[in-house]
Amino acid sequence: MIVSVKRCVLAARSCKIFGPLILLTCAVLFLLHNLFNNEILLQITSQKRSGVKISIDNEIITPIASEFLQVDIQSQTPIGEYLWNHLLEGTKEFIPDRATYKGNKVVDDLNFTFQSGDAEISISPNSNVVLVIDGSSQLNQKKEELLLKNMLLFHPPKSLFLVILGDNACSNNQWIVRYLSSNGGPISATFMVRSSFLDDENEVYQWPLGVATHRDFPLFWADEIDILSPRPFTCNYFYFGTNPVRNATQDVIPQLFKELKLENSCYLKMSSKTAFSTIESLGEYIQVVSDSDLSLCPAAENGSPETHCIYEAFSLGSVPVVEDVTTSCGRDSLFLLKKHKAPFILVKSLENELRDVIANENRMNLQEKIARRATVVNWYADFRHRMTRQFYRVIHSKLNL
């Protein structure tokens, strides 16, 4: 309509005989154009007041139902906090009288609610439920299966999805197989951390471990990270834990620092205390990783190469140096990160390869490091969003929307 009015005016200027008639036509078109726009605005205002969403496509108003499908996320383990806070980017508030955290977030046509804490799981009748559980030990697996059985007996959901923290023993979490929908069970899809004995990307999906939300590691946005300033530390290594059984690399790193004379260029902290037991210790950790070009992330005590250290380094623009080892049953816990082309440095052994890693690092200039930091923080932001989209797509497709 705007283009038509503009053409009328140009035509009137070029035609002396019919100019007045053309201008009259222009005036009529202009009046109709304004009336049409006012009608659109009235429709928009009216429908907004009535709570109906509208979309404008080629100046056609299409009412959209304001109904959302409810999906309740019930979390019994910190990986649920990673799903909610870091992937779905939801917020939550503490409910003191119930000792729980609750939140709500709408993603397209799905209305997600979130609950975590010590309170008993509360499930609405005929609801769609995402149950987040801890299957990292045999004791936990028995407890979580009992929880699942009780829920199915007393509060059966309309649809059920599972997010489970697995272990590195490939058989220990196979108890869920009989509950999968392909075997006549109630679980439509499972997102599994670490264990990958069934990751067929159709019913069971490998899922990231993420940052240590149980230590209150926060979500950082890519534009919050300083990637331009020189970083005082070439690398860092933190070890916290009361477990006397550490893997070989965890024991050898302090000696490596001495042999390679890294005491002044790299930050080392070994402690038998619980990790980040105070806000100050968490702040120290975040500051040191932010000040380091590399973060050393050896395999965990349970033998898994996938650790919180990897994701925390990514989020702060520090490149994780990761031991690329298989689990005791031959599984690759880094498969998901490799699939998404994570920008980490993989070594078979930190003990044997750290010298070369540091030498390569020392050959890089600041501009090269800045470019790499930008790659790291942007990759991690994109990775989080890809995991969110996959989570949404799977639930959406299984609910047959």
C-alpha positions in Angstrom: 0.0 0.0 0.0 2.8 2.4 0.8 4.5 1.7 -2.5 1.2 2.4 -4.4 0.8 5.8 -2.8 4.4 6.7 -3.5 3.9 5.8 -7.2 0.7 7.9 -7.5 2.6 11.0 -6.3 5.4 10.4 -8.8 2.9 9.9 -11.6 1.0 13.1 -10.8 4.2 15.1 -11.0 4.9 13.8 -14.5 1.4 14.2 -15.9 0.1 17.8 -16.2 -3.3 17.0 -17.7 -4.5 14.3 -15.3 -2.4 15.4 -12.4 -5.3 16.6 -10.2 -7.2 13.4 -10.8 -4.2 11.3 -9.9 -3.6 13.3 -6.8 -7.2 12.8 -5.8 -6.7 9.1 -6.2 -3.6 9.3 -4.1 -5.5 11.0 -1.3 -8.2 8.2 -1.4 -5.5 5.5 -1.3 -3.7 7.3 1.6 -7.0 7.5 3.6 -7.7 3.8 3.0 -4.1 2.9 4.0 -4.5 4.8 7.3 -7.9 3.2 8.0 -6.5 -0.3 7.3 -3.6 0.3 9.7 -5.9 1.6 12.4 -8.1 -1.5 12.0 -5.0 -3.7 12.5 -4.0 -1.7 15.6 -7.5 -2.1 17.0 -7.4 -5.8 16.4 -4.0 -6.1 18.0 -5.1 -4.1 21.1 -8.3 -6.1 21.4 -6.7 -9.5 21.1 -3.9 -8.6 23.5 -6.4 -7.6 26.1 -8.2 -10.9 25.6 -5.0 -12.8 26.2 -4.8 -14.2 22.7 -1.4 -14.1 20.9 -1.3 -12.8 17.4 1.2 -12.8 14.6 1.4 -10.5 11.6 2.4 -12.1 8.3 1.9 -9.9 5.2 -0.5 -7.7 7.1 -2.8 -10.7 7.9 -3.8 -11.2 11.5 -3.8 -14.8 12.7 -5.0 -15.6 16.2 -2.9 -18.2 18.0 -4.2 -20.2 20.9 -2.5 -19.2 24.2 -2.5 -22.7 25.5 0.8 -24.4 26.4 1.6 -28.0 27.1 2.8 -28.6 30.7 6.1 -30.4 31.3 7.2 -30.8 35.0 10.9 -31.3 35.6 11.4 -33.0 39.0 15.1 -33.1 40.0 16.7 -35.3 42.6 20.4 -34.5 41.6 22.6 -31.5 40.7 22.5 -32.4 37.0 18.9 -31.2 37.1 20.2 -27.7 38.1 22.6 -27.8 35.1 19.6 -28.6 32.8 17.5 -25.9 34.3 19.9 -23.1 35.0 22.6 -23.5 32.3 20.8 -25.2 29.4 17.2 -24.0 29.6 18.5 -20.8 31.3 15.6 -20.8 33.7 15.4 -19.0 37.0 14.1 -20.4 40.3 13.2 -19.3 43.8 13.6 -21.0 47.2 10.4 -22.0 49.0 11.5 -22.1 52.7 8.5 -24.0 54.1 9.0 -26.8 51.6 12.8 -26.7 51.4 12.5 -26.7 47.6 13.5 -24.6 44.6 10.8 -23.9 42.0 10.8 -22.2 38.6 8.9 -21.8 35.4 9.9 -21.1 31.8 8.1 -21.2 28.5 9.9 -22.5 25.5 7.8 -22.1 22.3 4.7 -24.2 23.1 6.0 -26.0 26.1 5.5 -24.6 29.6 8.3 -26.1 31.8 8.1 -26.1 35.6 11.0 -27.0 37.7 11.3 -28.4 41.2 14.4 -29.6 43.1 15.2 -30.1 46.8 14.6 -32.4 49.7 10.8 -32.3 49.5 8.8 -35.2 48.2 8.2 -35.2 44.5 4.8 -33.6 43.7 3.3 -34.6 40.4 0.1 -33.1 38.9 -2.5 -35.7 37.7 -2.1 -36.6 34.0 1.1 -34.6 33.6 4.2 -34.9 31.5 7.2 -35.4 33.7 11.0 -35.2 33.3 12.5 -37.1 36.2 16.2 -36.2 36.9 17.9 -38.9 39.0 21.3 -40.1 40.2 22.4 -43.5 39.0 26.1 -43.1 39.6 26.3 -46.0 42.2 24.6 -49.3 42.8 23.1 -47.9 46.0 21.7 -44.9 44.2 20.4 -47.1 41.3 18.3 -49.2 43.8 17.0 -46.0 45.5 16.1 -44.4 42.2 14.4 -47.5 40.8 12.3 -47.6 43.9 11.4 -44.0 43.5 10.4 -44.7 39.9 8.2 -47.7 40.9 6.4 -45.7 43.6 5.7 -42.8 41.2 4.3 -45.2 38.5 2.2 -46.9 41.1 0.8 -43.9 43.0 1.2 -40.9 40.6 1.5 -42.3 37.0 2.3 -39.4 34.6 0.8 -39.0 31.2 4.3 -39.1 29.6 7.7 -39.8 31.3 11.2 -38.7 30.4 14.4 -39.6 32.3 17.6 -37.6 32.8 20.1 -39.8 34.7 23.6 -39.4 35.9 25.2 -42.7 35.0 28.5 -44.4 36.0 31.3 -45.9 34.0 30.2 -49.5 34.5 28.3 -50.2 31.3 25.9 -52.7 32.9 24.9 -51.0 36.1 22.2 -48.8 34.7 20.7 -51.4 32.4 17.8 -51.6 34.9 16.1 -48.9 32.9 15.9 -51.0 29.8 12.6 -52.7 30.9 11.1 -49.3 31.5 11.7 -48.0 28.0 8.7 -47.5 25.7 10.2 -49.9 23.1 9.9 -52.6 25.7 6.4 -51.7 26.7 7.5 -49.4 29.5 6.5 -45.8 30.4 9.7 -44.0 29.6 9.5 -42.2 26.3 13.1 -41.0 26.2 16.2 -41.1 28.4 19.1 -38.5 28.5 22.1 -40.3 30.0 25.2 -38.7 31.4 28.5 -40.8 31.2 27.0 -44.2 30.6 26.4 -44.8 26.9 25.5 -48.4 26.6 22.3 -47.7 24.8 22.8 -44.3 23.2 20.9 -44.9 20.0 19.8 -41.3 19.6 16.3 -42.5 19.2 15.3 -43.5 22.7 18.5 -43.0 24.7 20.6 -39.9 24.2 24.0 -39.1 25.6 23.9 -36.0 27.8 26.6 -33.6 29.1 27.8 -33.7 32.7 28.1 -29.9 32.8 29.5 -27.7 35.5 29.4 -28.4 39.2 26.1 -26.9 40.2 26.3 -28.7 43.5 29.3 -26.3 44.2 27.2 -23.3 43.0 29.2 -22.8 39.8 27.3 -20.0 38.1 26.2 -19.4 34.5 28.5 -17.0 32.6 27.4 -15.3 29.3 30.0 -15.2 26.5 30.1 -11.4 26.6 31.0 -11.4 30.3 34.3 -13.1 29.7 37.4 -11.0 29.3 39.2 -12.5 26.3 41.4 -9.5 25.4 43.7 -9.1 28.4 46.8 -11.1 29.0 46.3 -13.9 31.4 48.9 -14.3 34.2 48.8 -18.1 34.3 49.7 -20.5 31.5 47.7 -23.2 33.2 46.0 -24.2 36.4 45.2 -27.4 38.3 42.9 -27.8 41.3 42.4 -30.9 43.3 39.9 -31.0 46.1 38.7 -34.2 47.8 38.8 -36.4 50.8 39.1 -39.6 48.8 42.5 -41.1 49.5 42.3 -43.1 46.3 43.4 -40.7 43.5 44.3 -41.7 40.0 47.9 -41.8 38.8 47.8 -38.4 37.1 46.3 -36.6 40.1 49.3 -37.8 42.1 51.9 -37.0 39.5 50.9 -33.4 38.6 52.6 -31.7 41.6 55.8 -33.5 40.7 55.4 -32.5 37.0 55.0 -28.8 38.0 58.4 -29.1 39.8 60.1 -30.9 36.9 58.9 -28.5 34.3 59.4 -25.5 36.5 55.8 -24.3 36.3 55.5 -23.0 39.8 55.6 -19.4 38.7 53.7 -19.7 35.4 50.9 -22.1 36.4 48.6 -22.2 39.4 48.4 -25.4 41.6 46.1 -26.1 44.5 45.8 -29.5 46.2 43.5 -29.7 49.2 41.9 -32.5 51.2 39.0 -30.2 52.1 35.7 -30.2 50.3 35.8 -28.2 47.1 34.7 -24.6 47.3 33.3 -24.9 50.8 33.1 -21.1 51.0 32.2 -18.3 48.7 35.8 -17.1 48.9 37.2 -20.5 47.7 34.7 -20.6 44.8 35.6 -17.1 43.9 39.3 -18.0 43.9 38.7 -20.9 41.6 36.7 -18.8 39.1 39.3 -16.1 39.1 42.2 -18.4 38.6 40.5 -20.3 35.7 39.6 -16.9 34.2 43.3 -15.9 34.5 44.6 -19.1 32.9 45.0 -20.0 29.2 44.9 -23.7 29.9 43.1 -25.8 32.6 44.4 -29.3 33.3 41.5 -31.7 33.6 42.7 -35.3 34.2 40.3 -38.2 34.5 38.2 -38.4 37.6 38.8 -40.8 40.5 36.1 -43.0 39.0 38.1 -43.2 35.7 35.8 -41.0 33.7 37.6 -38.5 31.5 34.4 -36.3 31.4 34.7 -34.0 34.4 33.1 -30.7 35.6 36.5 -29.1 35.0 36.0 -29.3 31.2 32.8 -27.4 31.1 33.9 -24.8 33.7 37.0 -24.1 31.7 35.0 -23.7 28.5 32.6 -21.3 30.2 35.5 -19.0 31.3 37.5 -19.1 28.0 40.2 -21.4 29.3 41.2 -24.4 27.1 40.8 -27.7 29.0 43.6 -30.2 28.6 41.8 -33.5 28.8 43.1 -37.1 29.1 41.4 -39.0 26.3 41.0 -42.4 28.0 38.3 -45.0 27.7 36.4 -46.3 30.7 36.9 -49.7 32.2 34.4 -51.2 29.8 35.7 -49.6 26.7 33.3 -46.7 26.4 34.2 -43.2 25.3 32.8 -40.7 27.8 34.0 -37.8 25.6 31.9 -39.0 22.6 29.4 -36.2 22.9 32.0 -33.4 23.1 34.0 -34.9 20.2 30.8 -35.1 18.2 30.2 -31.4 18.6 33.9 -30.6 17.9 34.8 -29.3 21.3 37.9 -27.0 21.2 39.8 -28.9 23.9 43.3 -30.3 23.9 43.3 -34.1 24.0 46.2 -36.1 25.4 46.7 -39.7 26.2 48.7 -39.0 29.3 49.3 -35.6 31.0 52.4 -37.1 32.6 54.0 -37.8 29.2 52.6 -35.0 27.1 52.3 -31.9 29.4 55.8 -30.7 28.5 54.9 -30.5 24.8 51.5 -28.9 25.6 53.2 -26.1 27.6 55.9 -25.7 24.9 53.2 -25.2 22.2 51.4 -22.8 24.4 54.5 -20.7 25.0 54.9 -20.3 21.2 51.5 -18.6 20.8 51.3 -14.8 20.8 48.5 -12.8 22.5 46.5 -12.3 19.3 46.4 -16.0 18.7 45.3 -16.6 22.3 42.6 -14.0 22.0 41.2 -15.6 18.9 41.2 -19.0 20.6 39.5 -17.7 23.7 36.7 -16.2 21.5 36.3 -19.6 19.8 36.1 -21.4 23.2 33.5 -19.1 24.8 31.4 -18.9 21.7 31.6 -22.7 21.1 30.4 -23.4 24.6 27.5 -20.9 24.4 26.5 -22.6 21.1 26.9 -26.1 22.6 24.5 -25.2 25.5 21.9 -23.9 23.0 22.3 -27.0 20.8 21.7 -29.3 23.9 18.6 -27.2 24.8 17.2 -27.5 21.3 17.8 -31.3 21.3 16.0 -31.6 24.7 13.1 -29.6 23.4 12.9 -31.4 20.0 12.9 -34.9 21.7 10.2 -34.0 24.1 8.2 -32.3 21.5 8.4 -35.2 19.1 7.7 -37.9 21.7 4.5 -36.0 22.8 3.4 -36.1 19.1 2.9 -32.3 18.9 
